[in-house]
Amino acid sequence: MRMRPLFILLLLVSISVFAQEKTNNLSIYSWTVSPKLGEETRTDVDTIPLDFQHYDTGDGYRSPRGYLGNLGSPSYSKVFFEQREYSRFLFSQAFEPFFLSAEKAKFYNTTIPLMNITYLTGGGSKSSEERFKATFAANSGKKLNLGGEIENIYARGFYAAQGVNDFTYRLFGSYTSDRYVMHTFFGNSNLSNQENGGISNDLYITKPSSLSSGTQTVTSENIPVYLNETWNRVNGGVFFLTHRYNIGFTKTETKDTSEIKTFIPISSIIHTFEYNNIDRRFISKSLPTGYFAHNYISDKYTNDTTSYHSYRNTVALSLREGFNKFALFGLTAYLQNDIRSYSIMNVGGFETHTEQSTFLGGEISRRNGKLINYQAIGELGVLGKDLGQMTLIGNLETRLQIFKKEVRFKANGFIKNLNPGFYLNTYHSNHFWWDNNAFQKERRVRVEGEISIPEKHFLIKAGVENLQNYIYFNNESLPTQESGNIQILSGCLSKDFKLGKFHFDNQIYGQYSSNQDVIPLPTVSLYHNLYVLTKLANVLTFQIGADVRYHSAYYALDYQPALSQFHTQNQIKIGNYPLACAYVNMFLKRTRFYIMYYHVDKGLVEPNYFSTPHYPINPMFMKVGVSWNFNN
């Protein structure tokens, strides 16, 4: 472990102990907005004191993720109901946790300017990983908030040729008044991942003595890999603006001889604009024999390039919920137009394809009910490329008092009839070349229900989905369509126990796929966290414990670096390996910090610690991190 990052951590913690200021006047909250209609949804401000150490791993928090072993590398959720549909720009899909998007963008309101700096580090000089994030937000009066954030992940990796250098920035602002509400941001994600194609022989992990004859110590750095001098680079810029003008009346009430005026919105005129500009390049300066099945352009090097531009405008008219006692729900109608442009390689140059789609949609919702709240959205493609595409999404929530405990019931579901995206139909590159014109609309129907008792830290949920014409990447890393029906069954039980200062958090996830060749899923996924939570000197919150993640063995998705895609395979099972981490997590007023030993059970159980075929997770090492809020 390098002394410099540890020294920085201890210095920041020491300063924070003596530099805490009174923040009784601090009030801060955050929210996201829906990309189409700009509806606000409250989110947690990143100040939660418990389990801060999970911020710095690629394995997922309670639900498992598959990734390439290094922080910031491509990944996907191993829980099917948490997986995202293929995005318009196919090649940013695997980088979604680190890619800037309108769906994840946070906005803030704070009475005191907020500055948060987070710094996480671990590993030695040749395998170091660092993650730095800074967020600033400040109000100018009660209506206007401006801010910005930057994040950089720099991870050399414990295995050869797997370095990551991801940089993202965003500038944002919001304005909220009775009549006018606006949210906007622009930013860029610049992601650079070196690709090694995985280790060349899994025995270096499972039976290292069989390859070294017991005469040489095998370390992660000297394990041979398939690719060298190979990179994936994705650069994506986005500009987002959603604003609305509220039409209504002012209601005057008298209270204690004072007149109180309240604006009551009746309807809203809404406009949302989003622009995306994304470029992707796959570079390999030397091509190993046999790794790629085809070399369509060159058998000496690869320089694949593609780009995507999109303009989306949405205009809507909304009748607001609650402007009188009969307005029990809100109604919104909208018209959306997408213009998309794709540039792909072809023999002797590039070709450009342009698509245009117009959608007509509507929403009915109740968000402020005391007993029941719900939302239903319907959308139909009426012109252009996505003519006939249809989506119906709904959710419902109610809260009841049962035996003096609040019990929450949630239900959600959807019916979707989706056209395949451009890249699933057409893509040209050095190693992959396809023109698919026979793909049919993908049909998906899902229903899911959930019961939770927050006071008892209890949650149970279950769901079922039926898929027809499902498109996936097959064993040859090519997009293909399964015409038959596939059923997915999913269930989750979460219960956290407490006995004095001792805590035991648990989650069990069960899944069933009727076609494991097309949608492979682990049957069981487990998460357990045993820790002691206490306070020292009534000031320092102290959490010390260990957690473990586990999922059953299955034919997990493999990874194809030339496409940045996870695809099916039927040769290697991944799983049946517990990943344990020990940690000390602390919280002092405005400062969070932790020390964690990652993969502490290495060497204690049979070594089969792969997250993805041929991509082992990191060996045991120490991580430290600090997150500090400056409130002025």
N, C-alpha and C positions, 0 to 999 in steps of 0.2 A: 504493500500500500504506500503510495507516495505521501510524504509528510506535508507538502504544500497545501493540498485541499483540506486535510485534516486540521492543519493550523488555521486556515481561513474559517472553517466551521467553528472551532473553539473560540476564535477571536470574535466572530459575530455573536455567538451565544453569550460570551462574557460581556460584550458591550450592551447587549439587550437587557441583561440583568440589571445594569446600573442606569440605563437610559429610558426606562419605561415612563411614559407620560400618562396623565389621566385622560381617559377618552370617554368620559361620561356623556359628552355631547355628540359622540359618533353614532350616526345611523346610516347604514349602508345595506342596499339590497341589489340583486342582479336579476336579469331575465333574458330570455331569448325571444325572438319573434318568428312567426311562421313565414316561410319564404314567399308565399303567394299573397296572403292577405294581411300580414303584419300583426297578427294577433299575438299578444304577449303571454308568456308562460314563465312564472317565477322559477328561478333555479337557486341552488345553494351557492353562496359566496365561498371561494376556495379558502376557508379558514377552519374547516372541521379538524379537531385536534387528533382524533383517533385514526389509526391505520394510515398515517401519512406516507409510510414507507412503500405502499403499493403504487404510489405515483411513478416509481422508478423501475418498473419491470414490464416486460412484454408478455408475461404469462397470463394477464387478465387478473381481475380482482377476485370476485367469487365465481365467475364463469370462466372456463378455460378458453384460451386463444392459441392458435397455431401460428408460429412465427419462425424466423430464421436464426434465432438464438441471440442476436445482437439488438441492443436498444435502438429503436427507430427503424428497424427493418420491416419489410412487408409482413402483413399478418391478416388473420381472419378469425372470426368467432367459431368455436366448435359447437356452439349452441345454435341450432338452425333458426329458431325464432328471433335470434339477435343478429342474424346475417342480413346484409343489405342486398337489395336487388342490384343488378349490373348498372353502373352509372353510364351517362352519355359518353363520358371519356373513360373508356374501359381501363386504361393503363394507370389511372390514379386510384383505382378501387382498393388495391392492397395497401396503399399508403393512407387510407381514410382517417385513422386516428391522428395523423399529423398534418393533414391537408386542410387548408382554410376553406370554410364553406359558410353559406348563409344560415344553415340549420343550426350550427354549433356556436355561432358568434354571440357573445354576451354583451349586454349593455348594463350600465350601472347608474345608480343614483346615490349620492353620498353627501352628507352634511359637511364633511371635512375631506380635503384632498387625500386620496388614497394612493399609496405606492407600495406594491408588493414585489419583492425580489425572491426568487426561488433558485437555489443552486444545489445540484445533486451530482455526486461523483463517486467513482469506485474503480478498482482495478489497478494494475501496475503501470509502469511507464510505457510498455509495449502493448497493453491491452486496456488502456484507460477509457472510461466512458464519462462524459460530462453532459449535464442538461442544465441550461440556464434559461430562466423565464422572468421577464419584468412586465408588470402591468401598472399603468397609471390611469387614474380617472379623477375628474374634478368637476364640480358643479359651478356654473356661473349663474347665481340666483337659483330659484327652485325649479326652473323649467329646462334649462340647457345644461347638458353634460357632455364633456369632451374627454377623450382619452386615447390611449394607444397601448400596444403590447408587442413584444418581440420574444421569440423563443428560438433557441439553438440547441440542437442535439449533435454532439461530436463524440463518436464512439469508434475506437479503432477495432475492437472486437478481440475475443480470445482465440479465434481461429483465423487462419490465413485469409487474406484478401476479402474481408467482409466489412470494411470501414463504412461508417455512416456519417454524413454531414448534412443535416437538415436545418434550414433557416426559414423562419416565418415571421412576418410582421403584419400589423393591422393598425389602422387609425380609424377611430369610430366616434360617432356623436349621436345624440338624441335630443329632441325638443318635445316637451309635453305641456300643452295648455288645454284649456277647455275646448277651444275651437280646432286647434291644429296639433297634430302629433306626427313626428318624423323620426325615423331611424335610418342611419346610413353608415357605411364603412367601405373602405377599400384597403387592399393588402395584397400580399404575394407569398406564395410557398415555393421555396427553391430546395428541392430534395435531391440529394446525390447519394446513391448506394452502390458500393462496390459489390459485385456478384462473384461468388466463388463456386456456385453450382453444387455446393454440399461437399462433404468429405468423400474421398474416393473409395474408402473401404470402412464399413460400419464396425468391423472388428477392432479398429483403433479405439472404439468406445466400449464395445461389449466384451472383447477378449484381447486386450492390448498385448498380453504376454505372448500370444500366438504369433504376433507379427514381429516382435522385438527379440524373441527367443530368450527373454528374461535378462538380456545383457544391456539393454538400453531403456532408460525411462522415457515413456511416451508422454509428451506434454501437448496441450491443445495447439500451441503455436506451430509445432513441427508436423502436425498431421497433414498429409497431402490432400489437396482439394482439386476439383475438376477444372476450374477456370482461374485465370490470372489476367490482369490488365483488362478487366471487363466491368462496365458501369451501366447503371440505369440512372437517368437524370430526368426529373419532371419539374417543370417550372410553370406555375399557375398563378395568374393574376385575376382578381375579382373586384368588381364594384357593385355595391348593393344599395338600393334606396327604396324604402317604403314609407309612404306618408298618407295621411287621411285628413279630410276636413269634416268636422262634425257640425251638423245642423240641429238646432234645438231651441230651448227656451230657458230663461232664468227664473227659478223659483225662489220666492222671498218668504222667509219664516222669521217670526219674532221669538226670541228667547232671552229672558231676563232683561227686557226692555231694549235688547240689541237686535238689529236686523241682520239676518244671515242669508246671503244670496248663494244659491247653488245652481250651477248649470246642469241641465238635464238634456243629454243628447238623444235625439229621435232617430236620426239616420246619419250615415257617413258615406262620403265619396272617397274611394281608396284607389291609389295607384302604386304599383310596385314595379321596379326595373332592376334587372340583374344582368351583368355582363361578365362573361368568363373567357379567358384567353389562356390556353394551356398548350405547352409544347412538351413532347417526350422524345428522348433520344436513348437508344441502346447501342453502346459502343463495345466492341471487343477487338483488341489489337492483334490477338492471336487466337486461332480457332483450333481447339484440340480435336484430334481424330476420333470420330464416332460419337461425340457428345450430342451434336445436332444432326438430325436425320437428313436435312436438306441444306444446301447452300445455293440459293437461287440466283444470287447476284455475284458473290465473291466467295472463294474458298480460302482466302488468306486473312480477311478481316471483315468486320461488320460495323456499319454506321447507319443504323435504322433511324428514321425520323418521321414523326407524324405530328400534326397539330390540330387544334380544335378551337373554334370561336363560337360563341352563342350570345344571342340577345333575347331576353325574355321580358315582355311587357304584360302586365295584368291590370285591368281596370275593373272596379267592383262598385256596387251600390248595396249598402247594408241598412237594414232596419234594426235598430238597436233594442236589445233586451232591457226591460224594466223601466221604460220611460213613463208607463202608467201601470196600474194594477192588472190590466188585461194583457200587457206585453210580457208574457211569461217566457218567451224565447226570442232569439235573434234570427233574422233571415238575411242571407247574403247571396247575391248573384254576381258572377264574374265572367269575364271574357279574357282569355289568355292567348298570346301569340308568341311562338318560338321561331327564331331564325337561327339555323345551325350550319356551320361550315366546317368541312373536314378536308385536310390535306394529307394524302398518302403517297407512298412511293409507287413508281411504275417503271417499266423498262425505259431507260433513257431520261428519266426526270420525275416530275410529280404530277398528280392529277388532283383536282379539287371537286368536291361534291357538296352541294348546298341543299338543305332541307328546310321546309317551312311547315309548321303545324299550328292549327287554331283549335282551342279547346273552349267549350262552354261548361260552366260549373256552377254549383250552388251549395250553400251550407245552411243547416239549421242547427242551432246550438242553445244551450242553457248553461251558463257558467257561474251564476250567482245564486243558485237555488240552495235552500237550507237542507232539503232532503235528497233531491235527485239532480244531477247535472249530466248533460250529454252533449254529443256533437256528432253530426252526420254530414259527410261531404260526398257529393257525386260529381263526376267529371266525364265528359264525352268529347272525343275528337271529332270535330265537325268539318274540318277542311285540311287538306295537305297530306303530308306523309303519314300522320297518325290518325287518319280518318277511320272511325269505328272503334278506336281504342276507348276502353271504358274502365272507370274505377269507382267503386263505392267503398267508403271507409266510415266506420262508426265506432263510438265508444260511449260507455255509460258508467257512472259512478254514483254510489249512494253511501251514506254513513248512518249507522243506527247505534243506539245505546242498548247494549245487552249485558245484563248483570253489572251495570255501572261502568262498563268498558266500551269505548268506541270501536265499533267493528265496521270496516270498510269493505264494500263489495264493488268490484270492477269487472266490466266485460268489454271486450273489443273484438273487432273482426273486420274482414274486408272481402270484397269480390273484385278481382282484377282480370282484365282481358287486355294483355299488353303486347304491343309490337316489339320485335327484337330490335335492339339498337344498331346503329350503322356498323360499328366495328364487328359485331357478331356476324353480320352479313358479308362485309368486305374488309379485307386487310392484306397489304402486300409488304413483305420485308425479306431480308436475306434468308431467314430460316423458316418462315411460315408465310403461306400465300393461299388465300381462299376467297372465293366469290360464291356465297350462298344466296340463292334466290328462292329456296323452297321452304324456308322456315315459316311456320304458322304462328299465329298469336298464342302467347303463353297464357294459360288460364289458371288462376289461383283463388282458392276459397279457404279462409281461415276463421276460426272461432276460438276465443280464449277467455277464460274466466279466472278471477283472483279474489281471495278472501284474506284480509290481514287485520291484525290487532296490534297497532303500533306500540301501545303501552306494554304489551307482552313480547314485543319483538318477534312476532309470529307472522308467517306468510305462507300460503299455499296457493298454487296456481296450476292450471292444466289447460291444454289446448290441442286442437287438431287442425291439420291443413291438408287439403287435396290439391294436387298439382297435375296439370295435363299439358303436354307439349313443352315440358321443362327443358330449357337450354342450359348446357353445362360444358365444361372443357373435359374431354375424354382422356383415356390413357395415353393418347398420342398428342395431347395438348391442343386438340382441335375442337372448335365449337361444334356441338352436335345436339340433336333434339330427340328427346324420349317421348314418343307419341302416347304411350300408355299412361294410366293414372298412377300416381305415387301418393301414398298417405304418410304423413308425419304425425306422430303422437308425442306430446311433450308434457312433462310435469315437473314441478319444482316445490320442494318443502324447505323452508328456512325458519330456524328457531334459534334464538340466542338465549343462553341461560346465564344467571347471575346468582352468586352466593357470596355476599359480603363484597370483598375486593376482588374476588375471582370471577372471571368471565369465560364463557365457552360459546363461541359463535359457530353456527353450522349451516351448511346448505347442501342439499342433495338434489341433483338434477337427473331426471330419467328421460331418455329419448328412444323412439322407435322409428325406423325408416323401412317402408315396405320394399324398397329397392336400394340396397346398400351399394350396389355397383354404380348407381347414378348419384345418390345422395348418401355417402357414408357418414355415420354419426356414432360417437361413443354411447354405449347403452347407459352408462352411469358416470356422472361427474360429481366429485365430492370436494367440499372446502370446509376446513375446520381450523379454528383459531382459539388457542388457549392462552390467556394472559391475566396479569394482575394489573388493576387500575387503581391508582391511589394519588394522593397529593402530598408533596413534601413541603413542610413549613407553610402549608395553606396557600402556596403560590404556584409551585411547579407541578403540573399534571404529569404523571409518570405512568407509562404503559410499557410493561415488559412481558414478552411472551414468545410464542412460536406458532407458526401456522403451517398447514400442509395442504397441497392440492393433489388431486388424483383423478384420473379417468380410466375407464376400462380400455383394453386394447381393441383397436379396429384399424381398417385400412384407411388411414388418414390421407388427406389430400397431399399430393406432391407439389413442388413449385417449379415453374418454368421461367427462368430469368429473362429470356428473349421476349416474353409476353407480359411479364410481371403478373402472372396468373397462377392460381392454385388449381390443380387438375386431379382427376381421379387416378388411382393406381391400385393394382391388386397383387403386389409382390411383398410388401413389408407392412407389418402391423406396428402401430405406434401406441404407446400407453402402458398401463399396468405398472406405472412407476410413480411413487410418491415424491413430490418436490417439497422439501421442508426448508423454512427460513426462520432464523431466530433474530429478534430485534429488541431494541429499546427505543421507544418513541416518547418524546416529551413536548410539552406545550407550556409556554410561559407568557401570559398576557397576549402579546402580539407576535410571538415567535414560536415556530414549530421546528423541531430538529429531531433527527433519528440516526441511529447506527444499526445496520442490519448485516447479518451474515447470511448470504444467499447460498442456497443449495447445501445446507449443513449436513444432509444425510448422504452426501457423495461418499462412496466407499463402504457404506453401511448396508446397502441393499444391492441386488444384482444390477450392474451398470447397463441401463438401457434408456438413458435420459435424452430422448429425441423429442422435439416438439413437432417436427416435420420430417418426413423421410430424408435421411442423409444430413439433416441439420440438427446437431445436438445443442442443448441449452448450455449455458456457461457453467464451468466448474465452480467450486466453492470460492467465494471471495467476499470482501467486506465493502459495503456501500455506506456512505454518509450523506446527509442532506440537511438543508436549512431553508425555511421559508419565513421571511421577515416582512411584516407590515409596518410601513412608515405612515403615520397619520399626523398631519400637521394642522 
